[in-house]
């Protein structure tokens, strides 16, 4: 099992802060699997600017996931 967290606008769009699921593969595959949940999931997770962290470290789509990993998706953060 992995734990997937959604922050900011993603949390609002997907109407869930987190979920747990059985998954083995990379971040790109996880995005595809989650996108298959429906149109709002697909639109939210296929945006070019969505960031991902695995175990609180910025990750790429090629990052492999393992049992008990925590994966977080969030929009870019801006400040001034």
Biopython code that builds the backbone (N, CA, C, O; Angstrom):
import numpy as np
from Bio.PDB.StructureBuilder import StructureBuilder

atoms = [
    (1, "UNK", "N", (0.836, -1.188, 0.000)),
    (1, "UNK", "CA", (0.000, 0.000, 0.000)),
    (1, "UNK", "C", (0.876, 1.244, 0.000)),
    (1, "UNK", "O", (1.931, 1.288, 0.633)),
    (2, "UNK", "N", (0.412, 2.247, -0.723)),
    (2, "UNK", "CA", (1.026, 3.565, -0.677)),
    (2, "UNK", "C", (-0.045, 4.560, -0.254)),
    (2, "UNK", "O", (-1.241, 4.314, -0.412)),
    (3, "UNK", "N", (0.397, 5.670, 0.277)),
    (3, "UNK", "CA", (-0.532, 6.731, 0.664)),
    (3, "UNK", "C", (-0.327, 7.886, -0.310)),
    (3, "UNK", "O", (0.799, 8.324, -0.546)),
    (4, "UNK", "N", (-1.430, 8.371, -0.869)),
    (4, "UNK", "CA", (-1.376, 9.462, -1.839)),
    (4, "UNK", "C", (-2.089, 10.667, -1.229)),
    (4, "UNK", "O", (-3.232, 10.568, -0.784)),
    (5, "UNK", "N", (-1.393, 11.808, -1.217)),
    (5, "UNK", "CA", (-1.935, 13.040, -0.656)),
    (5, "UNK", "C", (-2.152, 14.056, -1.769)),
    (5, "UNK", "O", (-1.388, 14.112, -2.733)),
    (6, "UNK", "N", (-3.198, 14.853, -1.625)),
    (6, "UNK", "CA", (-3.505, 15.911, -2.588)),
    (6, "UNK", "C", (-3.596, 17.228, -1.835)),
    (6, "UNK", "O", (-4.232, 17.304, -0.784)),
    (7, "UNK", "N", (-2.957, 18.271, -2.374)),
    (7, "UNK", "CA", (-2.920, 19.560, -1.702)),
    (7, "UNK", "C", (-3.527, 20.667, -2.549)),
    (7, "UNK", "O", (-3.599, 20.577, -3.775)),
    (8, "UNK", "N", (-3.956, 21.705, -1.860)),
    (8, "UNK", "CA", (-4.452, 22.952, -2.468)),
    (8, "UNK", "C", (-5.592, 22.672, -3.448)),
    (8, "UNK", "O", (-6.536, 21.955, -3.116)),
    (9, "UNK", "N", (-5.505, 23.233, -4.645)),
    (9, "UNK", "CA", (-6.578, 23.121, -5.639)),
    (9, "UNK", "C", (-6.863, 21.663, -6.010)),
    (9, "UNK", "O", (-8.008, 21.315, -6.301)),
    (10, "UNK", "N", (-5.845, 20.817, -6.003)),
    (10, "UNK", "CA", (-6.071, 19.401, -6.318)),
    (10, "UNK", "C", (-7.017, 18.760, -5.306)),
    (10, "UNK", "O", (-7.911, 17.997, -5.673)),
    (11, "UNK", "N", (-6.812, 19.074, -4.045)),
    (11, "UNK", "CA", (-7.668, 18.532, -2.983)),
    (11, "UNK", "C", (-9.114, 18.951, -3.211)),
    (11, "UNK", "O", (-10.032, 18.151, -3.037)),
    (12, "UNK", "N", (-9.315, 20.208, -3.601)),
    (12, "UNK", "CA", (-10.661, 20.716, -3.851)),
    (12, "UNK", "C", (-11.271, 20.071, -5.098)),
    (12, "UNK", "O", (-12.426, 19.644, -5.079)),
    (13, "UNK", "N", (-10.502, 20.004, -6.166)),
    (13, "UNK", "CA", (-11.000, 19.445, -7.426)),
    (13, "UNK", "C", (-11.369, 17.977, -7.297)),
    (13, "UNK", "O", (-12.393, 17.541, -7.825)),
    (14, "UNK", "N", (-10.536, 17.212, -6.595)),
    (14, "UNK", "CA", (-10.759, 15.769, -6.470)),
    (14, "UNK", "C", (-11.641, 15.412, -5.276)),
    (14, "UNK", "O", (-12.034, 14.256, -5.115)),
    (15, "UNK", "N", (-11.948, 16.388, -4.452)),
    (15, "UNK", "CA", (-12.818, 16.208, -3.284)),
    (15, "UNK", "C", (-12.312, 15.129, -2.334)),
    (15, "UNK", "O", (-13.096, 14.394, -1.733)),
    (16, "UNK", "N", (-10.991, 15.046, -2.208)),
    (16, "UNK", "CA", (-10.405, 14.123, -1.249)),
    (16, "UNK", "C", (-9.010, 14.602, -0.862)),
    (16, "UNK", "O", (-8.245, 15.039, -1.722)),
    (17, "UNK", "N", (-8.677, 14.524, 0.409)),
    (17, "UNK", "CA", (-7.338, 14.931, 0.821)),
    (17, "UNK", "C", (-6.291, 13.832, 0.615)),
    (17, "UNK", "O", (-5.105, 14.118, 0.445)),
    (18, "UNK", "N", (-6.747, 12.563, 0.633)),
    (18, "UNK", "CA", (-5.798, 11.463, 0.517)),
    (18, "UNK", "C", (-6.517, 10.159, 0.201)),
    (18, "UNK", "O", (-7.740, 10.053, 0.293)),
    (19, "UNK", "N", (-5.716, 9.180, -0.171)),
    (19, "UNK", "CA", (-6.232, 7.826, -0.347)),
    (19, "UNK", "C", (-5.084, 6.851, -0.196)),
    (19, "UNK", "O", (-3.918, 7.220, -0.337)),
    (20, "UNK", "N", (-5.419, 5.611, 0.092)),
    (20, "UNK", "CA", (-4.422, 4.550, 0.175)),
    (20, "UNK", "C", (-4.779, 3.506, -0.861)),
    (20, "UNK", "O", (-5.946, 3.155, -1.038)),
    (21, "UNK", "N", (-3.753, 3.015, -1.544)),
    (21, "UNK", "CA", (-4.020, 1.996, -2.548)),
    (21, "UNK", "C", (-2.804, 1.117, -2.768)),
    (21, "UNK", "O", (-1.672, 1.500, -2.472)),
    (22, "UNK", "N", (-3.064, -0.062, -3.290)),
    (22, "UNK", "CA", (-1.991, -0.984, -3.651)),
    (22, "UNK", "C", (-1.493, -0.560, -5.020)),
    (22, "UNK", "O", (-2.266, -0.481, -5.975)),
    (23, "UNK", "N", (-0.200, -0.287, -5.113)),
    (23, "UNK", "CA", (0.362, 0.137, -6.388)),
    (23, "UNK", "C", (1.854, -0.168, -6.404)),
    (23, "UNK", "O", (2.561, 0.072, -5.425)),
    (24, "UNK", "N", (2.317, -0.695, -7.517)),
    (24, "UNK", "CA", (3.740, -0.908, -7.748)),
    (24, "UNK", "C", (4.051, -0.351, -9.130)),
    (24, "UNK", "O", (3.400, -0.721, -10.107)),
    (25, "UNK", "N", (5.026, 0.523, -9.219)),
    (25, "UNK", "CA", (5.388, 1.125, -10.489)),
    (25, "UNK", "C", (6.004, 2.483, -10.245)),
    (25, "UNK", "O", (6.509, 2.762, -9.158)),
    (26, "UNK", "N", (5.961, 3.328, -11.264)),
    (26, "UNK", "CA", (6.552, 4.652, -11.138)),
    (26, "UNK", "C", (5.468, 5.720, -10.992)),
    (26, "UNK", "O", (4.275, 5.430, -11.085)),
    (27, "UNK", "N", (5.900, 6.946, -10.765)),
    (27, "UNK", "CA", (4.975, 8.063, -10.560)),
    (27, "UNK", "C", (4.104, 8.270, -11.799)),
    (27, "UNK", "O", (2.904, 8.513, -11.676)),
    (28, "UNK", "N", (4.696, 8.176, -12.986)),
    (28, "UNK", "CA", (3.921, 8.364, -14.226)),
    (28, "UNK", "C", (2.787, 7.338, -14.312)),
    (28, "UNK", "O", (1.669, 7.679, -14.697)),
    (29, "UNK", "N", (3.070, 6.102, -13.959)),
    (29, "UNK", "CA", (2.042, 5.066, -13.976)),
    (29, "UNK", "C", (0.959, 5.324, -12.943)),
    (29, "UNK", "O", (-0.216, 5.052, -13.185)),
    (30, "UNK", "N", (1.355, 5.850, -11.792)),
    (30, "UNK", "CA", (0.375, 6.197, -10.763)),
    (30, "UNK", "C", (-0.550, 7.294, -11.266)),
    (30, "UNK", "O", (-1.762, 7.230, -11.063)),
    (31, "UNK", "N", (0.019, 8.301, -11.924)),
    (31, "UNK", "CA", (-0.813, 9.366, -12.496)),
    (31, "UNK", "C", (-1.814, 8.787, -13.502)),
    (31, "UNK", "O", (-2.984, 9.170, -13.512)),
    (32, "UNK", "N", (-1.348, 7.869, -14.341)),
    (32, "UNK", "CA", (-2.258, 7.243, -15.325)),
    (32, "UNK", "C", (-3.355, 6.445, -14.624)),
    (32, "UNK", "O", (-4.523, 6.520, -15.005)),
    (33, "UNK", "N", (-2.979, 5.685, -13.604)),
    (33, "UNK", "CA", (-3.961, 4.880, -12.870)),
    (33, "UNK", "C", (-5.000, 5.770, -12.188)),
    (33, "UNK", "O", (-6.193, 5.470, -12.226)),
    (34, "UNK", "N", (-4.556, 6.853, -11.571)),
    (34, "UNK", "CA", (-5.493, 7.756, -10.915)),
    (34, "UNK", "C", (-6.351, 8.498, -11.934)),
    (34, "UNK", "O", (-7.529, 8.754, -11.683)),
    (35, "UNK", "N", (-5.773, 8.843, -13.075)),
    (35, "UNK", "CA", (-6.516, 9.540, -14.132)),
    (35, "UNK", "C", (-7.664, 8.699, -14.661)),
    (35, "UNK", "O", (-8.655, 9.238, -15.153)),
    (36, "UNK", "N", (-7.540, 7.388, -14.563)),
    (36, "UNK", "CA", (-8.591, 6.484, -15.027)),
    (36, "UNK", "C", (-9.833, 6.532, -14.130)),
    (36, "UNK", "O", (-10.853, 5.932, -14.469)),
    (37, "UNK", "N", (-9.765, 7.231, -12.998)),
    (37, "UNK", "CA", (-10.902, 7.336, -12.084)),
    (37, "UNK", "C", (-11.999, 8.265, -12.591)),
    (37, "UNK", "O", (-13.100, 8.277, -12.042)),
    (38, "UNK", "N", (-11.710, 9.040, -13.630)),
    (38, "UNK", "CA", (-12.742, 9.919, -14.170)),
    (38, "UNK", "C", (-12.155, 11.174, -14.760)),
    (38, "UNK", "O", (-10.957, 11.437, -14.653)),
    (39, "UNK", "N", (-13.025, 11.947, -15.390)),
    (39, "UNK", "CA", (-12.593, 13.144, -16.104)),
    (39, "UNK", "C", (-11.924, 14.174, -15.194)),
    (39, "UNK", "O", (-10.898, 14.746, -15.563)),
    (40, "UNK", "N", (-12.489, 14.417, -14.015)),
    (40, "UNK", "CA", (-11.879, 15.415, -13.132)),
    (40, "UNK", "C", (-10.487, 14.966, -12.676)),
    (40, "UNK", "O", (-9.588, 15.795, -12.538)),
    (41, "UNK", "N", (-10.305, 13.678, -12.444)),
    (41, "UNK", "CA", (-8.994, 13.142, -12.066)),
    (41, "UNK", "C", (-8.011, 13.312, -13.224)),
    (41, "UNK", "O", (-6.867, 13.723, -13.025)),
    (42, "UNK", "N", (-8.464, 12.997, -14.421)),
    (42, "UNK", "CA", (-7.600, 13.110, -15.584)),
    (42, "UNK", "C", (-7.162, 14.559, -15.793)),
    (42, "UNK", "O", (-5.978, 14.828, -15.997)),
    (43, "UNK", "N", (-8.099, 15.476, -15.744)),
    (43, "UNK", "CA", (-7.774, 16.889, -15.941)),
    (43, "UNK", "C", (-6.819, 17.395, -14.861)),
    (43, "UNK", "O", (-5.892, 18.149, -15.156)),
    (44, "UNK", "N", (-7.040, 16.990, -13.630)),
    (44, "UNK", "CA", (-6.217, 17.472, -12.523)),
    (44, "UNK", "C", (-4.790, 16.933, -12.586)),
    (44, "UNK", "O", (-3.836, 17.666, -12.327)),
    (45, "UNK", "N", (-4.644, 15.664, -12.926)),
    (45, "UNK", "CA", (-3.331, 15.028, -12.828)),
    (45, "UNK", "C", (-2.516, 15.038, -14.110)),
    (45, "UNK", "O", (-1.355, 14.629, -14.101)),
    (46, "UNK", "N", (-3.093, 15.493, -15.206)),
    (46, "UNK", "CA", (-2.324, 15.533, -16.447)),
    (46, "UNK", "C", (-1.839, 16.947, -16.773)),
    (46, "UNK", "O", (-1.291, 17.177, -17.851)),
    (47, "UNK", "N", (-2.032, 17.874, -15.873)),
    (47, "UNK", "CA", (-1.511, 19.225, -16.075)),
    (47, "UNK", "C", (0.021, 19.185, -16.022)),
    (47, "UNK", "O", (0.607, 18.466, -15.212)),
    (48, "UNK", "N", (0.644, 19.952, -16.882)),
    (48, "UNK", "CA", (2.109, 19.956, -16.963)),
    (48, "UNK", "C", (2.786, 20.490, -15.712)),
    (48, "UNK", "O", (3.931, 20.138, -15.427)),
    (49, "UNK", "N", (2.094, 21.330, -14.969)),
    (49, "UNK", "CA", (2.748, 21.984, -13.837)),
    (49, "UNK", "C", (2.498, 21.312, -12.482)),
    (49, "UNK", "O", (2.881, 21.861, -11.449)),
    (50, "UNK", "N", (1.871, 20.149, -12.470)),
    (50, "UNK", "CA", (1.636, 19.446, -11.212)),
    (50, "UNK", "C", (2.967, 18.920, -10.672)),
    (50, "UNK", "O", (3.735, 18.289, -11.398)),
    (51, "UNK", "N", (3.227, 19.181, -9.412)),
    (51, "UNK", "CA", (4.449, 18.710, -8.769)),
    (51, "UNK", "C", (4.165, 17.469, -7.949)),
    (51, "UNK", "O", (3.039, 17.236, -7.509)),
    (52, "UNK", "N", (5.210, 16.675, -7.750)),
    (52, "UNK", "CA", (5.061, 15.446, -6.985)),
    (52, "UNK", "C", (6.225, 15.320, -6.015)),
    (52, "UNK", "O", (7.358, 15.688, -6.326)),
    (53, "UNK", "N", (5.925, 14.797, -4.840)),
    (53, "UNK", "CA", (6.965, 14.477, -3.864)),
    (53, "UNK", "C", (6.728, 13.052, -3.382)),
    (53, "UNK", "O", (5.589, 12.639, -3.166)),
    (54, "UNK", "N", (7.801, 12.317, -3.218)),
    (54, "UNK", "CA", (7.736, 10.970, -2.655)),
    (54, "UNK", "C", (8.519, 10.998, -1.353)),
    (54, "UNK", "O", (9.707, 11.317, -1.330)),
    (55, "UNK", "N", (7.839, 10.662, -0.282)),
    (55, "UNK", "CA", (8.439, 10.702, 1.056)),
    (55, "UNK", "C", (9.075, 12.072, 1.330)),
    (55, "UNK", "O", (10.180, 12.171, 1.862)),
    (56, "UNK", "N", (8.342, 13.114, 0.949)),
    (56, "UNK", "CA", (8.677, 14.511, 1.200)),
    (56, "UNK", "C", (9.925, 14.986, 0.454)),
    (56, "UNK", "O", (10.572, 15.948, 0.868)),
    (57, "UNK", "N", (10.261, 14.306, -0.649)),
    (57, "UNK", "CA", (11.352, 14.724, -1.522)),
    (57, "UNK", "C", (10.792, 14.893, -2.930)),
    (57, "UNK", "O", (10.088, 14.011, -3.423)),
    (58, "UNK", "N", (11.094, 16.011, -3.581)),
    (58, "UNK", "CA", (10.603, 16.244, -4.937)),
    (58, "UNK", "C", (10.991, 15.054, -5.814)),
    (58, "UNK", "O", (12.120, 14.564, -5.763)),
    (59, "UNK", "N", (10.021, 14.599, -6.623)),
    (59, "UNK", "CA", (10.223, 13.397, -7.435)),
    (59, "UNK", "C", (9.862, 13.659, -8.890)),
    (59, "UNK", "O", (9.087, 14.565, -9.198)),
    (60, "UNK", "N", (10.427, 12.864, -9.768)),
    (60, "UNK", "CA", (10.110, 12.917, -11.189)),
    (60, "UNK", "C", (9.126, 11.805, -11.522)),
    (60, "UNK", "O", (8.847, 10.943, -10.688)),
    (61, "UNK", "N", (8.606, 11.827, -12.732)),
    (61, "UNK", "CA", (7.684, 10.780, -13.166)),
    (61, "UNK", "C", (8.348, 9.409, -13.196)),
    (61, "UNK", "O", (7.659, 8.391, -13.125)),
    (62, "UNK", "N", (9.673, 9.364, -13.298)),
    (62, "UNK", "CA", (10.391, 8.095, -13.377)),
    (62, "UNK", "C", (10.660, 7.458, -12.012)),
    (62, "UNK", "O", (11.119, 6.319, -11.932)),
    (63, "UNK", "N", (10.370, 8.202, -10.939)),
    (63, "UNK", "CA", (10.619, 7.692, -9.582)),
    (63, "UNK", "C", (9.814, 6.426, -9.338)),
    (63, "UNK", "O", (8.597, 6.416, -9.518)),
    (64, "UNK", "N", (10.491, 5.356, -8.927)),
    (64, "UNK", "CA", (9.811, 4.104, -8.600)),
    (64, "UNK", "C", (9.237, 4.195, -7.194)),
    (64, "UNK", "O", (9.849, 4.761, -6.289)),
    (65, "UNK", "N", (8.052, 3.627, -7.034)),
    (65, "UNK", "CA", (7.372, 3.639, -5.740)),
    (65, "UNK", "C", (7.444, 2.254, -5.116)),
    (65, "UNK", "O", (7.443, 1.235, -5.807)),
    (66, "UNK", "N", (7.505, 2.248, -3.794)),
    (66, "UNK", "CA", (7.553, 0.975, -3.078)),
    (66, "UNK", "C", (6.562, 0.991, -1.918)),
    (66, "UNK", "O", (6.002, 2.031, -1.570)),
    (67, "UNK", "N", (6.364, -0.157, -1.343)),
    (67, "UNK", "CA", (5.445, -0.323, -0.218)),
    (67, "UNK", "C", (5.692, 0.746, 0.842)),
    (67, "UNK", "O", (6.836, 1.033, 1.193)),
    (68, "UNK", "N", (4.611, 1.329, 1.345)),
    (68, "UNK", "CA", (4.620, 2.330, 2.420)),
    (68, "UNK", "C", (5.125, 3.711, 2.009)),
    (68, "UNK", "O", (5.327, 4.567, 2.870)),
    (69, "UNK", "N", (5.331, 3.944, 0.723)),
    (69, "UNK", "CA", (5.717, 5.289, 0.287)),
    (69, "UNK", "C", (4.542, 6.245, 0.455)),
    (69, "UNK", "O", (3.377, 5.853, 0.388)),
    (70, "UNK", "N", (4.884, 7.509, 0.674)),
    (70, "UNK", "CA", (3.898, 8.580, 0.711)),
    (70, "UNK", "C", (4.136, 9.452, -0.520)),
    (70, "UNK", "O", (5.228, 9.985, -0.717)),
    (71, "UNK", "N", (3.111, 9.587, -1.333)),
    (71, "UNK", "CA", (3.209, 10.360, -2.561)),
    (71, "UNK", "C", (2.289, 11.565, -2.429)),
    (71, "UNK", "O", (1.114, 11.424, -2.091)),
    (72, "UNK", "N", (2.825, 12.744, -2.695)),
    (72, "UNK", "CA", (2.038, 13.970, -2.598)),
    (72, "UNK", "C", (2.021, 14.666, -3.947)),
    (72, "UNK", "O", (3.055, 14.812, -4.600)),
    (73, "UNK", "N", (0.821, 15.098, -4.361)),
    (73, "UNK", "CA", (0.660, 15.888, -5.575)),
    (73, "UNK", "C", (0.199, 17.278, -5.174)),
    (73, "UNK", "O", (-0.687, 17.434, -4.334)),
    (74, "UNK", "N", (0.815, 18.298, -5.791)),
    (74, "UNK", "CA", (0.449, 19.663, -5.458)),
    (74, "UNK", "C", (0.771, 20.600, -6.612)),
    (74, "UNK", "O", (1.661, 20.329, -7.417)),
    (75, "UNK", "N", (0.038, 21.706, -6.683)),
    (75, "UNK", "CA", (0.325, 22.693, -7.732)),
    (75, "UNK", "C", (1.588, 23.464, -7.371)),
    (75, "UNK", "O", (2.012, 23.458, -6.215)),
    (76, "UNK", "N", (2.183, 24.122, -8.344)),
    (76, "UNK", "CA", (3.369, 24.933, -8.046)),
    (76, "UNK", "C", (3.050, 25.998, -6.997)),
    (76, "UNK", "O", (1.931, 26.507, -6.933)),
    (77, "UNK", "N", (4.015, 26.313, -6.207)),
    (77, "UNK", "CA", (3.856, 27.319, -5.161)),
    (77, "UNK", "C", (4.512, 28.606, -5.639)),
    (77, "UNK", "O", (5.640, 28.607, -6.132)),
    (78, "UNK", "N", (3.783, 29.691, -5.481)),
    (78, "UNK", "CA", (4.353, 30.982, -5.838)),
    (78, "UNK", "C", (4.350, 31.891, -4.626)),
    (78, "UNK", "O", (3.581, 31.686, -3.686)),
    (79, "UNK", "N", (5.165, 32.841, -4.649)),
    (79, "UNK", "CA", (5.208, 33.769, -3.519)),
    (79, "UNK", "C", (5.798, 35.092, -3.972)),
    (79, "UNK", "O", (6.243, 35.242, -5.110)),
    (80, "UNK", "N", (5.790, 36.022, -3.079)),
    (80, "UNK", "CA", (6.326, 37.315, -3.470)),
    (80, "UNK", "C", (6.801, 38.095, -2.302)),
    (80, "UNK", "O", (7.284, 39.215, -2.463)),
]
sb = StructureBuilder()
sb.init_structure("model")
sb.init_model(0)
sb.init_chain("A")
sb.init_seg("    ")
for serial, (resi, resn, name, xyz) in enumerate(atoms, 1):
    if name == "N":
        sb.init_residue(resn, " ", resi, " ")
    sb.init_atom(name, np.array(xyz, "f"), 0.0, 1.0, " ", f" {name:<3s}", serial, name[0])
structure = sb.get_structure()
